Amino acid sequence: MTIGDIETFLVVYDSRSLSQASKELFISPQGLAKAIQRMEKELSVVLFKRNNQGIVATSEADLFYRRMRPLLDSYNDTVDEMQNLGLSSVLRVRFTSGILSFLSLDFLTSFNEQYPNVDLLFDESPDSLIKQKLLAHECDLAIMSGPIKDDRISTSIFERIPIVAVVNEANPLASKASLSFSDLEGEKLALISHRSNTYRQFVRRLQASGVKPAIIYESDQLQFNHQRASMNNCIGQSFLSEANSFNYPGTVIVPFDDPSFTWNTYVCWNSDSPLNEAAMAFKNFAYSWLEGMGNELKMKM
């Protein structure tokens, strides 16, 4: 006798009608009658008798029902608990500054709705702090800026977003279609904080072009760079995904002529700690969300 057989019996017992039970179980009354007969043969008892009103449960059926109902309920509850066991946990996730703005707050809301059993604890932090938290096992998963050259941290590329310059309209560079790194010679710059991998990437590109960077401002907030550029204090660093959302007057967004100059973000975790089910669910959800964002952009183009 299978779990399905027991479920069939319980439906027939509750409805006291083969016709009604067959509709609930999506099988024919004839097929249902044969299933009951098989159970009666296996148990060596009569479970139901027919009369003018339909079927009547025997005392044997009453006993079988009393024993099987709590057993089946317990079975179903156990299956549900086991399916959710791996996702009933606290998940600690850290994001590099700016990535949540790129993904939108709906990203976190949608994850919570899809995985209500996961208690998601999140924070935005500089990359240097995220690395410390990962290595200290104080963070389960992170999305941080690259490059990440540390064998203790496992990575999977998440997204590549062009880095752009925010230039005041009064600056002659504002009229250029694109900028080279040598164009920034002698220009005052506002960059993402030195605690970010993106900062180091920008400085290395400048130095490789023979440009001595004149960095006068650093901030974890992109908006600050746009604000300073609008005041004509400097040229600000920003990301194409975010640059047009600030709309500071008197500024233009100018790309760099090197297409490889991008903000590369990675999903990261401690190499010593394989991802648990909750972390894997978050990782897969993030990639699906990113794919959905790409499809929306294609539809708008």
NORKANOR-V404526 format. One line per field, one symbol per residue. ss: DSSP state (@ for helix, = for strand, . for the rest). burial: + if it has 16 or more other C-alpha atoms within 10 Angstrom, else -. Layout:
BEGIN
ss: ???
burial: ???
END
This chain:
BEGIN
ss: ..@@@@@@@@@@@@@..@@@@@@@@...@@@@@@@@@@@@@@@....====..====.@@@@@@@@@@@@@@@@@@@@@@@@@@@...========..@@@@@..@@@@@@@@@...========.@@@@@@@@@.....=====.......================...@@@@..==.@@@@...=====....@@@@@@@@@@@@.....======..@@@@@@@@@....=====@@@@.......======.....=========......@@@@@@@@@@@@@@@@@@@@@@@@.
burial: -----+-++++++--++++-++------+--+---++-+------+++------+-+---+--++--+---+-----------+--+++-++++++++++------++--+---+-++-+---++++--++-+++---++++++++++----+++--++-+++++++++---++---++-++-+--+++++++++++++++++--+----+-+---++++-+++++++++-++++++++++++----+--++++++----++++++++++------+++-+++-++--++-----------
END
